Amino acid sequence: MSLPLLRITELRAFETSHLHDQPPLMERAGHAAAVVAMRILGPRRAPVLIFAGPGNNGGDAFVLARVLHENKISVQVVFLGDASNLPQDAKQTLAKWRATGADFSATVPAGDYGLVVDGLFGIGLTRPITGDYAALIERINQFAGPVLALDIPSGLDADTGRVVGSDHEPGCAVRATHTISFIAGKPGLFTLDGPDHCGQISTDALGLANAITAPGGLLAIDDFGEYLQPRQRNTHKGRFGSLAVIGGAHGMSGAALLAGRAALHLGAGRVFVGLLETLPVDPLQPELMLRSAIAALAQATTAVIGPGLGASDAALDILRRIASADFSLLLDADALNLLALHPVLVRQIAHRAAPTVLTPHPAEAARLLSTTTESIQSDRVAAALEIAHRFSAYVALKGCGTVVAHPDGQWRINPTGNAGLASGGTGDVLAGMVGALLAQGWSAKSALSCGVYLHGAAADALVQAGQGPIGLTAGEIIPVARRLFNEWIATHV
């Protein structure tokens, strides 16, 4: 089951509906954090240094401190705030902590700590952290041992994953080795800067898992598992579709060939690569049938258009021809750039009867929405949802924590993948993989979900085998993706 992800407004509404639950949510959160803290400490049970902030995140920290103290673990709490200004629940947890008679400090005490806990700021932070609190974050980030963040690392935006800053203040954020997210996951943990600040993420629903409903979630195999079916022995290639990959202008044929190779390895029955630059054969993958773009489209039941397409008049003419096709269509790369320049094509794509898939990177997404790359990255979930709505399409906004958005408002963030994917051609491979699944009759929703998840999982497998992330090439992803895909099918039955 996919881990639900809640944005701040959704989480606030949920918390309000459980405001009077017993035991209180703050008490539950502190106990849940204590379980994780003791797991990190292990049998040594070394002293713990806890930084408590001036809001509800600090209240969670006070509960954690009390529970650790009750379990005979030495605890030091640093609190710079004004106790009289704490929220009511946090005041109560502070009073209970003080009642233990344990150590309490307004400065950072020296000591040999087995764990540092960040309980400074939670999901409500909207401005850059400065002054004394910025200095505390710097101290936390200098700690050589494990750092546990409560709910979200302080300084990180829970919705977007960006380090909270402004035009005048760059902002700062805790770099945790572990994060425990309460109630549900937060999108900011899994996209943009989040993965570089959160470390190992765990989630505790605080006993409320059955009450959580959310349009967002963490992408998982369950999102496409119904299609992981073995093939019958009595079959033939015609059952697995005919995919046309259209692109490969002068000097860019490699992009279309990579997409075509990926499609072959993921099971498309026939793959026609329609190149704008004529090539007689792909010497590394002679199974690919190289055609003119028009000839390739004439035999297609599904099409991927864009890898290496260029922006020529011929490329625009192809896109115009295919915009109203009655089969599944994936647009990537230069096809997206052309689409952004021609409002008539936008209307055609948005009113297609057959499924449409768009796979932009942030700069392409900015062109589609007539905005800046910075604006796209400032809220990746919102941007992906807006593209899906505007184009009536299934969208993968690529990047750290790729966001998959559906026209009905559902969305997922992909947890697989690594920095090795930041190299030329990996997007072409993704397009070919998704195109192959579309050609085999998968729904657009499941094909895109599987393609994105598998693409990242293949890169992860290569890194685990010592083949990256530095220097990982797009072509290396293809055979590993095939292996994983077949393993998933074999184990899913």
Sequence and secondary structure as in RCSB ss.txt:
>XXXX:A:sequence
MSLPLLRITELRAFETSHLHDQPPLMERAGHAAAVVAMRILGPRRAPVLIFAGPGNNGGDAFVLARVLHENKISV
QVVFLGDASNLPQDAKQTLAKWRATGADFSATVPAGDYGLVVDGLFGIGLTRPITGDYAALIERINQFAGPVLAL
DIPSGLDADTGRVVGSDHEPGCAVRATHTISFIAGKPGLFTLDGPDHCGQISTDALGLANAITAPGGLLAIDDFG
EYLQPRQRNTHKGRFGSLAVIGGAHGMSGAALLAGRAALHLGAGRVFVGLLETLPVDPLQPELMLRSAIAALAQA
TTAVIGPGLGASDAALDILRRIASADFSLLLDADALNLLALHPVLVRQIAHRAAPTVLTPHPAEAARLLSTTTES
IQSDRVAAALEIAHRFSAYVALKGCGTVVAHPDGQWRINPTGNAGLASGGTGDVLAGMVGALLAQGWSAKSALSC
GVYLHGAAADALVQAGQGPIGLTAGEIIPVARRLFNEWIATHV
>XXXX:A:secstr
   EE  HHHHHHHHHHTTT SS HHHHHHHHHHHHHHHHHGGG   EEEEE SSHHHHHHHHHHHHHHHTT  E
EEEE S GGGS HHHHHHHHHHHHTT  EESS      SEEEEES  TT  S   HHHHHHHHHHHH SS EEEE
SS TTB TTT  B   SS        SEEEEESSB GGGTSTTHHHHH EEEEE TT GGG   SEEE  GGGTG
GG     SS  GGGG EEEEEE  TT HHHHHHHHHHHHHTT SEEEEEESS  S  TT TTSEEE HHHHHHT 
SEEEE TT  SSHHHHHHHHHHTT SSEEEE THHHHHHHH HHHHHHHHT SS EEE   HHHHHHHTTS HHH
HHHTHHHHHHHHHHHHT EEEE STT EEE TTS EEE     GGGSSTTHHHHHHHHHHHHHHTT  HHHHHHH
HHHHHHHHHHHHHHTT  STT  HHHHHHHHHHHHHHHHHHH 
